Amino acid sequence: MALTITEECINCDVCEPQCPNEAISMGPEYYVIDPDRCTECVGHHDEPQCKVVCPVECIELHPQWHEGQEALMAKYRRLTGHS
């Protein structure tokens, strides 16, 4: 599954630089996560780094993007060019 940032985001800027896939960017009101780029840090880290650093815990599973570990790893490989 991809992650999403809820409206509780306080725009603290700590999540964006933690994303190894550059999936996080500033949206119209608060930070957003591009589900096409989010791998939940699979292939990079043991857990999603944005969730680790978020001080208000506003990052959760995206309700419309249901992907298992294999799909997340395939996305990681596609994004990084690893076979």
Contacts in CASP RR format, 6 or more apart in sequence:
PFRMAT RR
TARGET T0000
AUTHOR 0000-0000-0000
METHOD contacts of the structure
MODEL  1
MALTITEECINCDVCEPQCPNEAISMGPEYYVIDPDRCTECVGHHDEPQC
KVVCPVECIELHPQWHEGQEALMAKYRRLTGHS
1 40 0 8 1.000
1 61 0 8 1.000
1 62 0 8 1.000
1 65 0 8 1.000
1 66 0 8 1.000
1 67 0 8 1.000
1 68 0 8 1.000
1 72 0 8 1.000
2 23 0 8 1.000
2 33 0 8 1.000
2 35 0 8 1.000
2 36 0 8 1.000
2 38 0 8 1.000
2 40 0 8 1.000
2 61 0 8 1.000
2 62 0 8 1.000
2 65 0 8 1.000
2 67 0 8 1.000
3 33 0 8 1.000
3 38 0 8 1.000
3 40 0 8 1.000
3 48 0 8 1.000
3 50 0 8 1.000
3 51 0 8 1.000
3 59 0 8 1.000
3 60 0 8 1.000
3 61 0 8 1.000
3 62 0 8 1.000
4 32 0 8 1.000
4 33 0 8 1.000
4 35 0 8 1.000
4 59 0 8 1.000
4 60 0 8 1.000
4 61 0 8 1.000
4 62 0 8 1.000
4 63 0 8 1.000
5 15 0 8 1.000
5 24 0 8 1.000
5 30 0 8 1.000
5 31 0 8 1.000
5 32 0 8 1.000
5 33 0 8 1.000
5 58 0 8 1.000
5 59 0 8 1.000
6 58 0 8 1.000
6 59 0 8 1.000
6 60 0 8 1.000
7 29 0 8 1.000
7 30 0 8 1.000
7 58 0 8 1.000
8 56 0 8 1.000
8 57 0 8 1.000
8 58 0 8 1.000
9 30 0 8 1.000
9 31 0 8 1.000
9 56 0 8 1.000
9 58 0 8 1.000
10 30 0 8 1.000
10 55 0 8 1.000
10 56 0 8 1.000
10 58 0 8 1.000
11 26 0 8 1.000
11 30 0 8 1.000
11 31 0 8 1.000
12 55 0 8 1.000
12 56 0 8 1.000
14 53 0 8 1.000
14 54 0 8 1.000
14 55 0 8 1.000
15 24 0 8 1.000
15 31 0 8 1.000
15 50 0 8 1.000
15 53 0 8 1.000
15 54 0 8 1.000
15 59 0 8 1.000
16 24 0 8 1.000
16 25 0 8 1.000
16 26 0 8 1.000
16 31 0 8 1.000
18 24 0 8 1.000
18 49 0 8 1.000
18 50 0 8 1.000
18 52 0 8 1.000
18 53 0 8 1.000
19 33 0 8 1.000
19 38 0 8 1.000
19 49 0 8 1.000
19 50 0 8 1.000
20 41 0 8 1.000
20 44 0 8 1.000
20 45 0 8 1.000
20 49 0 8 1.000
21 37 0 8 1.000
21 38 0 8 1.000
21 39 0 8 1.000
21 44 0 8 1.000
21 76 0 8 1.000
21 79 0 8 1.000
22 37 0 8 1.000
23 33 0 8 1.000
23 34 0 8 1.000
23 35 0 8 1.000
23 36 0 8 1.000
23 37 0 8 1.000
23 38 0 8 1.000
23 39 0 8 1.000
24 31 0 8 1.000
24 32 0 8 1.000
24 33 0 8 1.000
24 34 0 8 1.000
24 50 0 8 1.000
25 31 0 8 1.000
25 32 0 8 1.000
25 34 0 8 1.000
26 32 0 8 1.000
33 50 0 8 1.000
33 59 0 8 1.000
33 62 0 8 1.000
35 62 0 8 1.000
35 64 0 8 1.000
35 65 0 8 1.000
37 79 0 8 1.000
38 62 0 8 1.000
38 65 0 8 1.000
39 72 0 8 1.000
39 73 0 8 1.000
39 75 0 8 1.000
39 76 0 8 1.000
39 79 0 8 1.000
40 48 0 8 1.000
40 72 0 8 1.000
41 47 0 8 1.000
41 48 0 8 1.000
41 49 0 8 1.000
42 69 0 8 1.000
42 72 0 8 1.000
42 73 0 8 1.000
42 75 0 8 1.000
42 76 0 8 1.000
43 73 0 8 1.000
43 76 0 8 1.000
44 76 0 8 1.000
48 59 0 8 1.000
50 59 0 8 1.000
51 57 0 8 1.000
51 59 0 8 1.000
67 75 0 8 1.000
76 82 0 8 1.000
77 83 0 8 1.000
END
